[in-house]
Amino acid sequence: MPVKVSVIVPVYNPGPYIEDCVTSLLKQSLPRDEYEVIFVDDGSTDQTPARLDALAAEEPRVRVFHQENSGWSGKPRNVGIAASQGEYVMFVDNDDHLGVEALERMYEYGVANGADVVVGKMAGQGRAVPVELFRRNRPRASVADAPLIDSLTPHKMFRRAFLDEIGLRFPEGRRRLEDHVFVTEAYLRAANVSVIGDYVCYYHVRRDDSSNAGFQRFDPVGYFKNLREALDVVEQYTEPGAVRDSLYRRWLRVEMVERMRGRRLLSKPDDYRRKQFEEIHRVVAERFGPGVVAGLLPTQQVVAALIAAERYDDIVAFAEWEVGLTLSARPGTVEWRDGALRIDFSAEFTADGSPLTFPGGGVQTSLDAPPENIAAAIAWVGADTVARFSQATLDLLVRERASAAQYFQPVEVTREIVPVEDSGRVRLVLRATATVDPAGAVDGTPLRGGLWDTYARVRLGGWSMESRIGPGPRKARAATSGGVVGGRVVLPYWTDQHGNLSLDVDRASKRLGLDRLDPAAVDTALGRLRTPVPLHVPADTAVLLRLTSANRSVDAPGTLSPAGDGAVLEATLSVSDLRDATWRTALCAAPKADEPRFLPLPLALRADTTSVQVVRTRRPSALRRVARRARRALAAVLGRRTASRSARTPKA
């Protein structure tokens, strides 16, 4: 079979972090004879070269090239391109990994849309990734009609013939931003760029020791020299005007203005901050006209104006003000309705723990000159933010805790300007009702088993912030019930430490409240079991009741039917099968699942020749429960010690 995709992985001393990368590449859904993996070892000094050679000896689809250290990733990627046999090449870093279907989906989407470049949705584990770009699929995109320029890392799929036709390769040597130069030219010269927004293809992973190349402190002079090369590419392949200004604005905003804001600035030593500021000022003065700055958001315009005016001390003062701003997202009602969770919540910015206030009757004016002082800068930002309040956005995202993959949920938003008594100032409050349908929350597919956290995301006045939704009202924390939707058991719950709203999918047992079933409310007449249960179901739902005695089990088909705020469980019992034994009970909400999961019920059944009686199962004594927890804790400690010893023991 012709090779469809060549995956190119530059490698330098990844240690154990390469294992997840390797595993994800070997588990791809694309048939194994339709892709290849090319590792280019850039002079690693750890055990990685031997590890890769052994892998290549076992895997025909894996090839390994070794070279002397070149200083950065550009040359290894170029070596990989030269060796590649695929129709497309895909670049992956050695400490990141792919979604299982990434290669198959990206290749098929690229071919279907005649794309020279395919950008797959990204998730960041401890790392920031673009969000707005992946709100939806974009079969045909360009820098003029999509925020492609927000994603300049090379972790994309490129048609190999396209790279050869335009002679595009990575700049080599010890340098920065080689990916910006490469990706920008690819965007600007591609016949089409396609963006996948409904499946996470690429997972960016921050190492535990933060030793990823992108997190290392850089030399400002060299960095901004390399940045000018990316600007040169834009100048070469665009005409003066709105598109060029919008592209320039990306580097001004991300690489310059944002480095001079809040914690990102204040966390650096003063001498290093000043060096950055000096280099940034030089680029701003050399390359950016009024049209570039004018498109920034209010807070960014202030910082850009102070940079241009060489007012470093005011930059620091503005950062000190901004660092006190946070986003607060407070939940209201959380309830099940027709198989979906409706979540009411509000969001607003706070300053040092109190609601942030703005001047009433704000008017939008242009910032023709740098503000006279910080007070004037804050006043201008406040007035402009009020004037633009109708453009403010509020979203709810659900984020998978294990993978950091996140998904937008439908929301209805209202904006409220709340006067602050006797002050002439106002609060800006965003209110929303979000609908989370567990059967389609992951871009039309069900939530996967595991824990999911909810986040509010606000864009207002030059700030783009996220916050966990919480803490919830204590009354609401006790009242939220689980639901059975699409074969999943979903429990909205409030985290123990901070009281934030999360979703437990197919993991909860005790929190569901099934242990509180009342045996007196259970009807076992006429060869059936009928009992109310504290679960929401949108419609009659087929379930399975498993009855287990000392040496055998019996499965009884059943139904969960909506009833008020909960459901009624009905199951048909065979009295003859249950005679002469006591049976423990467990409920399976997804009997057709590959691995059915049973939830224990606090009920036992005992049958005689004509009827079935309910017996409440005995709860372990307090002493026995404490002993059980102690045994589990001891086993966990011993397991960690064993794993630690194994990790320290050298392999033969």
C-alpha positions as CSV (number, residue, x, y, z in Angstrom):
1,M,0.0,0.0,0.0
2,P,1.2,3.5,-0.7
3,V,2.1,5.4,2.5
4,K,-0.5,8.0,3.2
5,V,1.2,9.7,6.2
6,S,4.7,10.1,7.4
7,V,4.9,11.1,11.0
8,I,8.2,12.9,11.8
9,V,9.4,13.2,15.4
10,P,12.5,15.2,16.3
11,V,14.0,13.7,19.4
12,Y,16.4,15.0,22.0
13,N,16.7,13.5,25.5
14,P,13.0,13.0,26.2
15,G,13.7,10.2,28.8
16,P,10.4,8.5,29.8
17,Y,8.3,11.2,28.3
18,I,8.7,9.6,24.9
19,E,6.7,6.5,25.9
20,D,3.3,8.1,25.6
21,C,4.3,9.5,22.2
22,V,5.4,6.1,21.0
23,T,2.3,4.4,22.3
24,S,-0.1,6.8,20.6
25,L,1.7,6.5,17.3
26,L,1.6,2.7,17.3
27,K,-2.1,2.6,18.2
28,Q,-3.4,4.8,15.4
29,S,-6.6,3.7,13.7
30,L,-5.0,4.3,10.3
31,P,-4.0,0.8,9.0
32,R,-0.4,0.1,10.0
33,D,0.8,-0.3,6.4
34,E,-0.6,3.1,5.4
35,Y,1.6,5.2,7.6
36,E,5.2,5.4,8.8
37,V,6.9,6.9,11.8
38,I,10.3,8.6,11.4
39,F,12.3,9.4,14.6
40,V,15.2,11.8,14.0
41,D,17.5,11.6,17.0
42,D,19.3,14.9,17.4
43,G,22.3,13.7,19.3
44,S,20.5,12.5,22.5
45,T,22.7,11.6,25.4
46,D,20.2,9.5,27.4
47,Q,18.9,6.0,26.7
48,T,16.6,7.2,23.9
49,P,18.8,6.2,20.9
50,A,18.9,2.5,22.0
51,R,15.2,2.6,22.8
52,L,14.3,3.8,19.3
53,D,16.7,1.4,17.6
54,A,15.0,-1.5,19.5
55,L,11.6,-0.2,18.5
56,A,12.6,0.0,14.8
57,A,13.9,-3.5,14.9
58,E,10.4,-4.7,16.1
59,E,8.2,-2.4,14.0
60,P,8.6,-2.3,10.2
61,R,6.7,1.1,10.1
62,V,9.3,2.8,12.3
63,R,12.5,4.2,11.0
64,V,15.2,6.0,13.1
65,F,17.9,8.4,12.0
66,H,20.8,9.5,14.2
67,Q,22.7,12.8,13.8
68,E,25.0,15.1,15.8
69,N,23.2,17.7,17.8
70,S,22.0,20.6,15.6
71,G,20.8,22.8,18.4
72,W,17.1,22.9,17.7
73,S,14.2,21.1,15.9
74,G,14.5,22.6,12.4
75,K,17.2,20.3,11.0
76,P,15.7,17.0,12.4
77,R,12.4,17.9,10.8
78,N,14.0,18.6,7.5
79,V,15.8,15.3,7.7
80,G,12.5,13.6,8.3
81,I,10.9,15.4,5.3
82,A,13.7,14.2,3.0
83,A,13.3,10.6,4.2
84,S,9.5,10.6,4.1
85,Q,7.5,8.5,1.7
86,G,4.0,9.7,2.6
87,E,1.5,11.8,0.7
88,Y,1.3,13.9,3.8
89,V,3.8,14.6,6.6
90,M,2.8,15.1,10.2
91,F,5.1,16.7,12.8
92,V,4.9,15.5,16.4
93,D,7.1,16.5,19.4
94,N,8.7,13.7,21.4
95,D,6.9,14.6,24.7
96,D,3.4,15.0,23.1
97,H,0.9,12.4,21.8
98,L,-1.9,12.0,19.3
99,G,-5.5,11.0,19.6
100,V,-6.1,7.4,18.4
101,E,-7.9,8.5,15.2
102,A,-5.8,11.6,14.5
103,L,-3.9,10.4,11.4
104,E,-6.9,8.7,9.8
105,R,-9.2,11.7,10.4
106,M,-6.7,14.4,9.3
107,Y,-5.6,12.5,6.2
108,E,-9.2,11.8,5.1
109,Y,-10.3,15.4,5.8
110,G,-7.3,16.8,3.9
111,V,-7.9,14.6,0.8
112,A,-11.7,15.3,0.9
113,N,-11.1,19.1,0.9
114,G,-7.9,19.3,-1.3
115,A,-6.0,20.7,1.6
116,D,-2.3,21.5,1.5
117,V,-2.4,22.0,5.3
118,V,-4.6,20.2,7.9
119,V,-4.9,21.6,11.4
120,G,-6.3,19.1,14.0
121,K,-7.9,20.2,17.2
122,M,-5.5,20.5,20.1
123,A,-5.7,20.0,23.9
124,G,-3.2,21.3,26.4
125,Q,-2.1,19.3,29.5
126,G,-0.6,22.2,31.5
127,R,-0.1,24.2,28.3
128,A,-2.2,26.8,26.6
129,V,-3.7,26.0,23.2
130,P,-5.9,27.9,20.7
131,V,-9.6,27.8,21.5
132,E,-11.5,29.9,19.1
133,L,-10.0,28.3,16.0
134,F,-11.5,24.9,17.0
135,R,-15.1,26.0,17.7
136,R,-16.2,24.2,14.6
137,N,-14.9,22.3,11.6
138,R,-13.5,24.5,8.8
139,P,-13.2,22.5,5.5
140,R,-11.9,25.6,3.7
141,A,-10.0,28.3,5.7
142,S,-7.5,31.0,5.1
143,V,-5.8,33.6,7.2
144,A,-8.3,36.1,5.9
145,D,-11.4,34.3,7.2
146,A,-10.3,32.1,10.1
147,P,-8.0,32.6,13.1
148,L,-5.3,30.3,11.7
149,I,-2.6,32.6,12.8
150,D,-3.4,31.7,16.4
151,S,-1.8,28.3,15.8
152,L,1.8,28.6,14.6
153,T,3.3,25.4,16.1
154,P,4.3,22.8,13.4
155,H,2.1,20.0,14.8
156,K,0.0,19.8,11.7
157,M,-0.3,17.7,8.5
158,F,1.3,19.1,5.3
159,R,1.0,17.7,1.8
160,R,4.5,16.6,0.9
161,A,4.2,17.6,-2.7
162,F,3.1,21.1,-1.7
163,L,6.2,21.5,0.5
164,D,8.4,20.4,-2.5
165,E,6.6,22.6,-5.0
166,I,7.3,25.8,-3.0
167,G,10.6,24.6,-1.6
168,L,9.5,25.1,2.0
169,R,11.7,23.7,4.8
170,F,12.4,24.7,8.4
171,P,15.2,27.2,9.2
172,E,18.0,25.2,10.9
173,G,20.5,25.8,13.7
174,R,20.3,27.0,17.2
175,R,17.4,29.5,17.0
176,R,13.8,30.2,17.9
177,L,10.5,30.5,16.1
178,E,11.6,28.3,13.1
179,D,8.0,27.0,13.3
180,H,6.5,30.5,12.9
181,V,8.5,31.0,9.7
182,F,7.6,27.6,8.3
183,V,3.9,27.6,9.2
184,T,3.2,31.2,8.2
185,E,4.6,30.7,4.8
186,A,2.6,27.4,4.4
187,Y,-0.6,29.2,5.4
188,L,0.0,32.1,3.0
189,R,0.9,29.9,0.0
190,A,-1.5,27.0,0.5
191,A,-4.4,26.5,-1.9
192,N,-6.5,25.5,1.0
193,V,-6.2,24.9,4.8
194,S,-8.6,22.6,6.6
195,V,-9.3,22.7,10.3
196,I,-10.8,19.8,12.3
197,G,-12.7,21.1,15.3
198,D,-14.7,18.0,16.4
199,Y,-12.0,15.6,17.4
200,V,-8.9,16.2,19.6
201,C,-6.0,15.2,17.3
202,Y,-3.0,16.5,19.2
203,Y,-2.2,16.7,22.9
204,H,0.4,19.2,24.0
205,V,2.0,18.0,27.3
206,R,3.9,20.0,29.8
207,R,6.5,17.9,31.5
208,D,6.4,17.6,35.2
209,D,9.8,19.4,35.4
210,S,8.7,22.1,32.8
211,S,11.8,21.1,30.7
212,N,9.9,21.4,27.4
213,A,11.9,23.5,25.0
214,G,9.2,26.1,24.8
215,F,9.3,26.8,28.5
216,Q,13.0,27.7,28.6
217,R,14.0,31.3,29.1
218,F,15.3,32.8,25.8
219,D,17.8,35.5,24.8
220,P,15.6,38.5,23.9
221,V,18.0,39.8,21.2
222,G,18.1,36.5,19.3
223,Y,14.4,35.7,19.9
224,F,13.1,39.0,18.4
225,K,15.6,38.8,15.6
226,N,14.0,35.4,14.6
227,L,10.6,37.0,15.1
228,R,11.4,39.6,12.4
229,E,12.0,36.8,10.0
230,A,8.4,35.6,10.5
231,L,7.2,39.2,9.9
232,D,9.4,39.2,6.7
233,V,7.4,36.2,5.4
234,V,4.1,38.1,5.9
235,E,5.5,41.2,4.2
236,Q,6.7,39.0,1.2
237,Y,3.4,37.2,0.6
238,T,0.8,39.9,1.5
239,E,-0.1,43.3,0.3
240,P,-0.3,46.3,2.6
241,G,-3.8,46.5,4.2
242,A,-6.2,44.9,6.6
243,V,-5.0,41.3,6.2
244,R,-1.3,42.1,6.6
245,D,-2.2,44.3,9.7
246,S,-4.2,41.5,11.2
247,L,-1.3,39.0,10.8
248,Y,1.2,41.4,12.2
249,R,-1.2,42.0,15.1
250,R,-0.8,38.3,16.1
251,W,2.9,38.8,16.9
252,L,2.3,42.2,18.6
253,R,-0.4,40.7,20.7
254,V,1.0,37.3,21.6
255,E,4.8,37.7,21.5
256,M,5.0,41.3,22.8
257,V,2.0,42.8,24.5
258,E,1.1,39.7,26.4
259,R,4.7,39.3,27.7
260,M,4.4,42.7,29.2
261,R,1.2,42.0,31.2
262,G,0.2,40.7,34.6
263,R,2.0,37.7,36.1
264,R,3.7,36.8,32.9
265,L,5.7,40.0,33.3
266,L,6.0,40.3,37.0
267,S,7.3,36.7,37.5
268,K,10.5,37.6,35.7
269,P,13.6,39.3,37.2
270,D,13.6,43.0,36.6
271,D,16.8,43.0,34.5
272,Y,15.4,40.3,32.2
273,R,12.1,42.2,31.9
274,R,13.9,45.3,30.9
275,K,15.9,43.5,28.2
276,Q,12.6,42.1,26.8
277,F,11.0,45.5,26.9
278,E,13.9,47.1,25.0
279,E,13.8,44.5,22.2
280,I,10.0,44.6,22.0
281,H,10.1,48.4,21.7
282,R,12.5,48.2,18.8
283,V,10.3,45.9,16.9
284,V,7.2,47.9,17.6
285,A,8.9,51.1,16.4
286,E,10.3,49.5,13.3
287,R,7.5,47.3,12.0
288,F,4.0,48.2,13.3
289,G,1.9,51.1,12.0
290,P,-1.3,52.5,13.5
291,G,-3.5,50.0,11.7
292,V,-1.9,47.1,13.6
293,V,-2.3,48.6,17.1
294,A,-5.9,49.9,16.4
295,G,-7.2,46.4,16.1
296,L,-6.1,45.4,19.6
297,L,-8.5,45.1,22.5
298,P,-8.6,48.0,25.0
299,T,-6.1,46.6,27.6
300,Q,-3.8,45.5,24.8
301,Q,-3.9,49.0,23.2
302,V,-2.8,50.6,26.5
303,V,0.2,48.2,26.8
304,A,1.1,48.7,23.2
305,A,1.0,52.5,23.6
306,L,3.2,52.4,26.7
307,I,5.7,50.2,24.8
308,A,5.8,52.6,21.9
309,A,6.3,55.5,24.4
310,E,9.1,53.6,26.2
311,R,7.4,53.9,29.5
312,Y,8.7,50.8,31.2
313,D,7.7,51.8,34.8
314,D,4.1,52.4,33.7
315,I,4.1,49.0,32.0
316,V,5.0,47.4,35.4
317,A,2.4,49.5,37.2
318,F,-0.3,48.5,34.8
319,A,0.7,44.8,35.2
320,E,0.5,45.2,39.0
321,W,-3.1,46.4,38.6
322,E,-4.1,43.7,36.2
323,V,-2.6,40.9,38.3
324,G,-5.3,41.6,40.9
325,L,-8.1,40.9,38.4
326,T,-9.8,37.4,38.4
327,L,-12.9,35.9,37.0
328,S,-15.7,34.7,39.3
329,A,-18.2,32.2,37.9
330,R,-21.1,31.4,40.3
331,P,-23.6,28.6,39.7
332,G,-27.3,28.9,40.2
333,T,-29.7,26.1,39.6
334,V,-28.4,22.8,38.3
335,E,-31.1,20.4,37.2
336,W,-32.0,17.6,34.8
337,R,-34.5,18.4,32.1
338,D,-35.4,16.0,29.3
339,G,-32.1,14.1,29.5
340,A,-29.9,17.1,29.7
341,L,-28.4,19.2,32.5
342,R,-29.4,22.8,32.6
343,I,-26.9,24.9,34.4
344,D,-27.6,28.5,35.3
345,F,-24.5,30.5,36.2
346,S,-23.2,34.1,36.2
347,A,-19.8,35.5,35.7
348,E,-18.0,38.8,36.3
349,F,-14.6,40.1,37.0
350,T,-13.3,40.8,40.5
351,A,-10.5,43.0,41.8
352,D,-8.8,41.8,44.9
353,G,-11.9,39.7,45.7
354,S,-14.6,42.3,45.2
355,P,-16.6,42.9,42.0
356,L,-14.8,45.0,39.5
357,T,-16.6,48.3,38.8
358,F,-16.5,50.5,35.8
359,P,-17.5,54.1,35.1
360,G,-21.2,54.4,34.3
361,G,-22.2,55.6,30.8
362,G,-18.9,54.4,29.2
363,V,-18.1,55.9,25.8
364,Q,-15.8,54.3,23.2
365,T,-13.0,56.6,22.1
366,S,-9.8,56.0,20.2
367,L,-6.5,55.9,22.1
368,D,-4.7,58.6,20.0
369,A,-1.9,59.0,22.5
370,P,-0.5,57.1,25.4
371,P,-2.5,57.7,28.7
372,E,-1.0,60.4,30.9
373,N,-0.7,58.1,33.9
374,I,-1.9,54.7,35.1
375,A,-5.1,56.1,36.5
376,A,-6.0,57.6,33.1
377,A,-5.2,54.2,31.5
378,I,-7.5,52.3,33.8
379,A,-10.2,54.9,33.3
380,W,-10.0,54.7,29.5
381,V,-10.1,50.8,29.6
382,G,-13.1,51.0,31.9
383,A,-15.1,53.4,29.7
384,D,-14.2,51.4,26.6
385,T,-15.2,48.1,28.2
386,V,-18.6,49.4,29.2
387,A,-19.2,50.8,25.7
388,R,-18.3,47.4,24.2
389,F,-20.2,45.3,26.7
390,S,-22.7,44.2,24.1
391,Q,-19.8,42.3,22.5
392,A,-18.9,40.4,25.6
393,T,-19.1,36.6,25.4
394,L,-19.7,33.9,28.0
395,D,-19.2,30.2,27.3
396,L,-19.4,27.0,29.2
397,L,-16.8,24.3,28.5
398,V,-16.6,20.8,29.8
399,R,-13.0,19.6,30.2
400,E,-12.0,16.0,30.5
401,R,-9.7,15.8,33.6
402,A,-7.6,13.0,32.3
403,S,-6.8,14.4,28.9
404,A,-7.6,18.2,29.1
405,A,-9.7,17.9,26.0
406,Q,-12.5,20.5,26.2
407,Y,-15.8,21.1,24.4
408,F,-18.1,24.1,24.1
409,Q,-21.7,23.6,25.2
410,P,-24.8,25.5,24.0
411,V,-25.5,28.6,26.1
412,E,-28.0,31.4,26.2
413,V,-26.4,34.6,27.5
414,T,-27.8,37.9,28.8
415,R,-25.8,40.9,29.8
416,E,-26.7,43.0,32.8
417,I,-25.3,46.4,33.8
418,V,-25.8,46.7,37.5
419,P,-25.5,50.2,39.1
420,V,-23.4,50.5,42.2
421,E,-25.3,52.7,44.7
422,D,-24.2,56.3,45.1
423,S,-21.0,55.9,43.1
424,G,-21.7,56.6,39.5
425,R,-20.1,53.3,38.7
426,V,-21.5,49.9,37.4
427,R,-20.8,46.2,37.5
428,L,-20.8,44.2,34.3
429,V,-22.5,40.8,34.9
430,L,-22.9,38.1,32.4
431,R,-25.7,35.5,33.0
432,A,-26.2,32.3,31.1
433,T,-28.1,29.0,30.9
434,A,-26.0,26.2,29.5
435,T,-27.4,22.9,28.3
436,V,-25.1,19.9,28.7
437,D,-26.5,16.8,26.9
438,P,-24.3,13.8,28.0
439,A,-25.3,11.9,24.9
440,G,-23.8,14.6,22.6
441,A,-21.6,16.9,24.6
442,V,-18.4,15.8,22.9
443,D,-19.0,17.4,19.5
444,G,-22.1,15.3,19.0
445,T,-20.8,12.1,20.7
446,P,-21.3,11.0,24.3
447,L,-19.2,12.0,27.3
448,R,-16.6,9.4,27.9
449,G,-16.3,7.6,31.2
450,G,-14.3,9.6,33.8
451,L,-14.4,13.0,35.5
452,W,-15.3,16.2,33.7
453,D,-14.8,19.7,35.0
454,T,-16.9,22.7,34.0
455,Y,-15.4,26.0,33.1
456,A,-16.8,29.5,32.3
457,R,-14.9,31.4,29.7
458,V,-15.4,35.2,29.3
459,R,-14.1,37.6,26.7
460,L,-14.6,41.2,27.8
461,G,-12.7,44.4,27.4
462,G,-9.4,42.9,26.4
463,W,-9.5,40.1,28.9
464,S,-10.0,36.5,28.0
465,M,-10.2,34.4,31.2
466,E,-11.5,31.1,32.4
467,S,-12.7,30.0,35.8
468,R,-14.1,26.9,37.4
469,I,-17.8,27.1,38.0
470,G,-18.2,27.3,41.7
471,P,-18.5,27.2,44.6
472,G,-22.1,26.0,44.5
473,P,-24.7,26.8,47.1
474,R,-24.6,24.2,49.9
475,K,-28.3,23.4,49.3
476,A,-27.7,22.7,45.7
477,R,-24.8,20.5,46.5
478,A,-27.0,18.1,48.4
479,A,-29.9,18.2,45.9
480,T,-28.3,17.3,42.6
481,S,-29.1,13.8,41.5
482,G,-27.5,11.5,38.9
483,G,-29.0,10.6,35.6
484,V,-29.0,7.7,33.1
485,V,-28.6,9.1,29.6
486,G,-27.5,7.4,26.5
487,G,-26.3,4.3,28.4
488,R,-24.2,6.4,30.8
489,V,-24.6,7.1,34.5
490,V,-23.9,10.8,34.9
491,L,-23.6,12.5,38.3
492,P,-23.2,16.3,38.6
493,Y,-21.4,16.9,41.8
494,W,-19.5,19.5,43.8
495,T,-15.8,18.9,44.4
496,D,-14.9,18.4,48.1
497,Q,-12.1,21.0,48.3
498,H,-13.5,24.0,46.5
499,G,-17.1,23.1,45.8
500,N,-16.7,23.4,42.0
501,L,-19.1,21.8,39.6
502,S,-17.9,18.6,37.9
503,L,-19.5,15.6,36.2
504,D,-18.8,12.0,37.1
505,V,-19.5,9.7,34.2
506,D,-19.8,5.9,34.9
507,R,-17.6,6.1,38.0
508,A,-19.8,7.2,40.9
509,S,-21.5,4.7,43.2
510,K,-21.9,6.0,46.7
511,R,-22.6,9.6,45.6
512,L,-25.6,8.4,43.5
513,G,-27.5,7.9,46.7
514,L,-28.7,4.4,45.8
515,D,-27.7,3.2,49.3
516,R,-30.5,5.3,50.6
517,L,-33.3,3.2,49.0
518,D,-36.0,2.4,51.5
519,P,-36.9,-1.3,51.6
520,A,-40.4,-0.4,52.8
521,A,-41.0,1.3,49.4
522,V,-40.1,-1.8,47.4
523,D,-43.0,-3.7,45.9
524,T,-42.3,-7.4,45.0
525,A,-45.9,-8.5,44.4
526,L,-46.9,-10.6,41.4
527,G,-43.3,-11.7,40.5
528,R,-41.8,-8.3,39.9
529,L,-39.7,-5.8,41.8
530,R,-40.8,-2.1,41.7
531,T,-39.1,0.7,43.6
532,P,-38.4,4.4,43.3
533,V,-34.7,5.3,42.7
534,P,-33.0,8.7,42.8
535,L,-32.0,8.8,39.2
536,H,-33.1,11.0,36.3
537,V,-34.1,9.3,33.0
538,P,-35.5,11.2,30.0
539,A,-37.7,8.2,28.9
540,D,-38.3,4.5,29.6
541,T,-34.8,3.0,29.7
542,A,-33.9,-0.6,29.5
543,V,-31.7,-1.8,32.4
544,L,-30.6,-5.0,34.0
545,L,-31.0,-6.2,37.6
546,R,-28.4,-8.7,38.7
547,L,-29.2,-11.0,41.6
548,T,-26.2,-12.7,43.2
549,S,-26.2,-15.5,45.8
550,A,-23.3,-17.5,47.3
551,N,-22.6,-19.5,44.2
552,R,-24.6,-18.1,41.2
553,S,-26.2,-15.1,39.7
554,V,-29.5,-14.4,37.9
555,D,-30.1,-11.4,35.5
556,A,-33.6,-9.9,35.4
557,P,-34.5,-7.5,32.6
558,G,-36.0,-4.2,33.9
559,T,-37.0,-0.7,33.0
560,L,-36.3,2.7,34.5
561,S,-39.3,5.0,33.9
562,P,-39.5,8.8,34.6
563,A,-41.4,9.6,37.9
564,G,-41.3,13.1,39.3
565,D,-37.7,14.1,40.1
566,G,-36.5,10.6,39.9
567,A,-37.4,7.3,38.3
568,V,-39.1,4.0,39.1
569,L,-37.3,0.7,38.6
570,E,-39.4,-2.3,37.5
571,A,-37.9,-5.7,36.9
572,T,-39.5,-9.1,36.3
573,L,-38.5,-11.8,38.9
574,S,-38.6,-15.6,38.5
575,V,-39.7,-16.9,41.9
576,S,-38.7,-20.4,41.1
577,D,-35.1,-19.3,40.2
578,L,-34.8,-17.5,43.5
579,R,-35.9,-20.2,46.0
580,D,-33.9,-21.2,49.1
581,A,-31.3,-18.4,48.9
582,T,-30.7,-14.7,49.8
583,W,-29.8,-12.6,46.8
584,R,-27.9,-9.4,46.7
585,T,-29.0,-6.9,44.0
586,A,-27.1,-4.6,41.6
587,L,-28.3,-2.3,38.8
588,C,-26.8,-2.0,35.4
589,A,-27.9,1.1,33.4
590,A,-26.1,0.1,30.2
591,P,-26.7,-3.7,29.7
592,K,-25.5,-3.6,26.1
593,A,-22.1,-2.0,26.9
594,D,-18.9,-3.9,26.1
595,E,-18.1,-3.9,29.8
596,P,-21.4,-3.6,31.7
597,R,-21.1,-1.9,35.1
598,F,-23.3,-2.9,38.0
599,L,-24.2,-0.5,40.9
600,P,-24.9,-2.2,44.2
601,L,-28.3,-1.6,45.7
602,P,-28.9,-1.8,49.5
603,L,-31.5,-4.5,49.0
604,A,-31.5,-8.3,49.3
605,L,-34.2,-10.6,48.2
606,R,-35.3,-13.9,49.8
607,A,-37.8,-16.1,48.1
608,D,-40.1,-18.9,49.3
609,T,-42.3,-21.1,47.2
610,T,-44.8,-18.4,46.3
611,S,-43.3,-14.9,47.0
612,V,-40.2,-12.7,47.2
613,Q,-39.5,-10.7,50.3
614,V,-37.1,-7.7,50.6
615,V,-34.3,-7.8,53.2
616,R,-32.2,-4.8,53.9
617,T,-28.5,-5.6,53.5
618,R,-26.5,-5.0,56.7
619,R,-24.2,-2.1,56.5
620,P,-20.7,-2.8,57.9
621,S,-20.1,-1.5,61.4
622,A,-18.2,1.8,61.9
623,L,-15.2,-0.1,63.2
624,R,-15.2,-2.4,60.2
625,R,-15.5,0.6,57.8
626,V,-12.5,2.2,59.5
627,A,-10.4,-1.0,59.2
628,R,-11.3,-1.3,55.6
629,R,-10.2,2.2,54.8
630,A,-6.9,1.6,56.7
631,R,-6.2,-1.5,54.7
632,R,-6.8,0.3,51.4
633,A,-4.5,3.2,52.5
634,L,-1.8,0.8,53.6
635,A,-2.0,-1.1,50.3
636,A,-1.7,2.2,48.3
637,V,1.4,3.3,50.3
638,L,3.1,-0.1,49.8
639,G,2.2,0.0,46.1
640,R,3.8,3.4,45.7
641,R,7.0,2.2,47.5
642,T,7.2,-0.9,45.3
643,A,6.8,1.3,42.2
644,S,9.5,3.7,43.4
645,R,12.0,0.9,44.1
646,S,11.3,-0.5,40.6
647,A,11.9,2.8,39.0
648,R,15.3,3.2,40.8
649,T,16.5,-0.3,40.0
650,P,18.7,-0.3,36.8
651,K,17.6,-2.6,34.1
652,A,20.0,-5.3,32.9
